């Protein structure tokens, strides 16, 4: 059994346009890092959080990494104790799965320390409890891809049913983050409680089309399916210049462009790295012209997910 480990879990794109709460995929960077140390006395202690500007709680039962660790240890090693240091390497409230990455890195590291005692589904269930503490809802479209890597479909939440989707290897993501913070709770409160049947039918068609496009490696079908007529029209109002950024992305060759998670980050899917570079530049130019700080990341879909950095 290992007593110390440092692990990393990646940022994720949730919803992926038409797939609210059911689609997500991992990117290579950014991500969060945690250092874990087993101690003799039971309980979970968060010693230090770097990179959060003092915004995140050190109390383990209020922090996603802490909750994830508590759930894991209560299930498998109630006699064990743990000290955690968290290195936040992405902005809070960014729409890139920041809270999920901290929980995923912690769970992956703990499971490694105890010789992979937990199943993938158990790890995701622990992470869901952590997500509920962070944003009030237990959604898996960030934690599942952060823990498993790849492009993920959550077919069902009760019972939890996670499906890894095939995807083209030349599928690249541009992830543009602006210096704006949107809390997930806020973005969820503005969502409609009911939708029109015709809007649901259109959305279900896009969901099925995206799955088919990914499996068939049909980029035109992927592009046609990356449309959200339910969530995006509401949440985009929280993101300055969203329409301008999306138009620039599409005109520059993106297959589709939408909100990453609950925002404010915006993602675009592209065929190939060269197209992604052009799209990223044009998307960022919109914010540069308005003197809004922004940064972009370009990545293929991250198939690995979390990893061990130091043993």
ABEGO torsion letter per residue (X at the ends): XBABBBBBBBBBBBGGGABBGABBBBBAOBBBBBBBBBBABBEBBBABBBGAGGABBABAAABAAAAAAAAAAAAABAABBBBBBBBBABBBGAGAGAAAAAAAAAAAAAAAAAGGABBAAAAAAAAAAAAAAAAGBBBAAAAAAAAAEEBBBBABAOBBBBBBBBBBAABBBBBBBBBBBBBAAAAAAABBABBBAAAAAAAAAAAAAAAAAAAAGBAAAAAAABBBAAAAAAAAAABBGAAAAAAAAAAAGBABBBBBEAOABBBBBBBEAAAAAAAAAAAAAAAAAAGBBBBBBBBBBBAAEBBBABX
